[in-house]
Amino acid sequence: MASAASASEGKEPRTERGRKTLRAILDAAALEFGEKGFHEGSVSGITRRAGVALGSFYTYFDSKDAVFRALVRDMSAQVRDHVAPAIRAAPDGIAAERAGLERFIGFVRAHKEIYRIIDEAEFVDPESFHAHYATTAERIHARLRAAADRGEVRGDVGEAHAWAIMGMNVFLGLRFGVWEEDRLPEAIAGEIAEFLRHGLAPRG
Amino acid sequence: MASAASASEGKEPRTERGRKTLRAILDAAALEFGEKGFHEGSVSGITRRAGVALGSFYTYFDSKDAVFRALVRDMSAQVRDHVAPAIRAAPDGIAAERAGLERFIGFVRAHKEIYRIIDEAEFVDPESFHAHYATTAERIHARLRAAADRGEVRGDVGEAHAWAIMGMNVFLGLRFGVWEEDRLPEAIAGEIAEFLRHGLAPRG
């Protein structure tokens, strides 16, 4: 179940065709901002890439700022939706983190622009930047707590462990997803999962 | 032994007084860019904060771009120099990572602007951004390999572990250094060191 992409307030599309145009604009915005950055990127560059008229853009978004903010939330939701099914299907807490990391590196390879966009949000849209990492850490924390309740990881697993895992994933994605694809995502995820399994093992 | 701060090429200070002025300019640049970001920050804002004349600025730097590039390298060197003695004094590899993380969070609390500056380098000065993380990961990797040779951590410890540790440190610094100072750096470092000790323990 993919998250619905969101337009500026009061500009949500009401038809399937409208939703497709909105999706095309957001995908084009990811390429435009990913390649040129926020300051050099332009609304006309986005509409050209999307193959839509300038008027269509303003049907859904108020400004360049507005589409950037929508894009940050959209990429955050896309990566969450991409990893979620693999995490849910995993047999235990460590296997869930393993599956999540493997899927994440795969997503990054197909959407290398995600780093530039989320990172630039620190400057262009600090609220979305903060929300992206705060909610990601909360999700990991909740998964770890559930795994602790099932006795799969140590009982005192906490917020610092969740932030540590998020940080690992972000930098492993940067190194093995964006910078160089010299190793298989499953190999990286397997190595890190073993590290987590021992590092977070229940204490006797 | 602090790293010498560097001016634009051919503009290195030759006197102690010159080196002090250069240091004042770099410290002022950290505040100016940390607060306003690269685009909104200005050379006149830097000279005002440093209490030096505009001419002094151009004695050492060619441009706003040049001082930003020098600042990224300078912050990278400062953090390295700040953590290095504690790492060198540690009795083993895991204790070294623990000491490094504790000192890093402390450094971040005193220099919260480091995140904005290093992160903005991704857009303003990608080469320094790349160099900062590549060399940091290499240093961690070398420490882990040395610890493996001494039998303190598993023999197959590698680059992915080094990137994982760097990522943890960056995000723990963001959460517990920049965002909120609600826990002691030594408590975070102790918790993470235990995680590393078990996660990287030599396999029998």
Chai-1 contact restraints between the chains, C-beta under 6 A:
chainA,res_idxA,chainB,res_idxB,connection_type,confidence,min_distance_angstrom,max_distance_angstrom,comment,restraint_id
A,G37,B,F123,contact,1.0,0.0,6.0,A-B,restraint_1
A,D119,B,D119,contact,1.0,0.0,6.0,A-B,restraint_2
A,D119,B,E122,contact,1.0,0.0,6.0,A-B,restraint_3
A,E122,B,D119,contact,1.0,0.0,6.0,A-B,restraint_4
A,F123,B,G37,contact,1.0,0.0,6.0,A-B,restraint_5
A,A160,B,I188,contact,1.0,0.0,6.0,A-B,restraint_6
A,A160,B,E191,contact,1.0,0.0,6.0,A-B,restraint_7
A,W163,B,F171,contact,1.0,0.0,6.0,A-B,restraint_8
A,W163,B,L172,contact,1.0,0.0,6.0,A-B,restraint_9
A,W163,B,R175,contact,1.0,0.0,6.0,A-B,restraint_10
A,A164,B,M168,contact,1.0,0.0,6.0,A-B,restraint_11
A,M166,B,F171,contact,1.0,0.0,6.0,A-B,restraint_12
A,G167,B,G167,contact,1.0,0.0,6.0,A-B,restraint_13
A,G167,B,M168,contact,1.0,0.0,6.0,A-B,restraint_14
A,G167,B,V170,contact,1.0,0.0,6.0,A-B,restraint_15
A,G167,B,F171,contact,1.0,0.0,6.0,A-B,restraint_16
A,M168,B,A164,contact,1.0,0.0,6.0,A-B,restraint_17
A,M168,B,G167,contact,1.0,0.0,6.0,A-B,restraint_18
A,M168,B,M168,contact,1.0,0.0,6.0,A-B,restraint_19
A,V170,B,G167,contact,1.0,0.0,6.0,A-B,restraint_20
A,F171,B,W163,contact,1.0,0.0,6.0,A-B,restraint_21
A,F171,B,M166,contact,1.0,0.0,6.0,A-B,restraint_22
A,F171,B,G167,contact,1.0,0.0,6.0,A-B,restraint_23
A,L172,B,W163,contact,1.0,0.0,6.0,A-B,restraint_24
A,R175,B,W163,contact,1.0,0.0,6.0,A-B,restraint_25
A,I188,B,A160,contact,1.0,0.0,6.0,A-B,restraint_26
A,E191,B,A160,contact,1.0,0.0,6.0,A-B,restraint_27
A,F195,B,G199,contact,1.0,0.0,6.0,A-B,restraint_28
A,H198,B,H198,contact,1.0,0.0,6.0,A-B,restraint_29
A,H198,B,G199,contact,1.0,0.0,6.0,A-B,restraint_30
A,G199,B,F195,contact,1.0,0.0,6.0,A-B,restraint_31
A,G199,B,H198,contact,1.0,0.0,6.0,A-B,restraint_32
A,G199,B,G199,contact,1.0,0.0,6.0,A-B,restraint_33
